[in-house]
């Protein structure tokens, strides 16, 4: 399964199924998407300002739900892959984002390739 990551504002339909990973739903996003609840940073987003603390808390959350995260993504994409979406524009002041941590986690823990856009 191939996954990519991007922000909602850069949506391209050719990138496959849009997989929402955000706490809030993108009300202005006119394209179909499926919410991956196990990938969403519930209890982490808005709690940690420090990148290391945020990353550690989010990775711990993913580890607790490990098999469910992968099963959910497989179910959503039918094993074909898609794109993990969020709001973050990484070229601005904030240099980290949960979707990148998610992509790294998927690669290192499960050996699945993901492309970061």
BELGI-V59909 format. One record per residue. N is the residue number from 1. D_LAST is the distance of its C-alpha to the last C-alpha in Angstrom with 1 decimal. Layout:
{{N	D_LAST} {N	D_LAST}}
This chain:
{{1	16.7} {2	13.1} {3	10.6} {4	6.9} {5	5.7} {6	5.4} {7	8.5} {8	11.5} {9	12.1} {10	9.3} {11	10.8} {12	11.4} {13	14.2} {14	13.5} {15	10.6} {16	13.6} {17	15.2} {18	13.8} {19	14.4} {20	15.4} {21	15.3} {22	16.8} {23	20.5} {24	21.1} {25	20.6} {26	18.9} {27	22.2} {28	21.0} {29	18.3} {30	20.4} {31	18.5} {32	19.6} {33	17.9} {34	19.3} {35	19.6} {36	19.0} {37	21.7} {38	21.6} {39	17.9} {40	18.8} {41	19.8} {42	23.3} {43	25.6} {44	23.0} {45	21.1} {46	23.4} {47	25.6} {48	24.1} {49	23.1} {50	23.1} {51	19.8} {52	21.8} {53	23.8} {54	21.0} {55	19.2} {56	22.6} {57	23.5} {58	20.4} {59	20.5} {60	24.2} {61	23.6} {62	21.3} {63	24.0} {64	26.7} {65	25.1} {66	23.6} {67	25.0} {68	24.7} {69	21.0} {70	20.5} {71	23.3} {72	21.9} {73	18.5} {74	20.7} {75	23.0} {76	20.4} {77	18.7} {78	22.0} {79	20.4} {80	18.2} {81	14.8} {82	12.6} {83	9.7} {84	10.2} {85	10.4} {86	11.7} {87	12.8} {88	11.4} {89	10.4} {90	9.9} {91	11.4} {92	14.6} {93	17.4} {94	15.9} {95	13.8} {96	13.3} {97	12.3} {98	13.7} {99	10.7} {100	9.6} {101	13.3} {102	13.5} {103	11.0} {104	13.1} {105	16.2} {106	15.6} {107	15.2} {108	18.1} {109	20.5} {110	20.1} {111	18.8} {112	16.2} {113	13.1} {114	9.7} {115	6.4} {116	3.8} {117	0.0}}
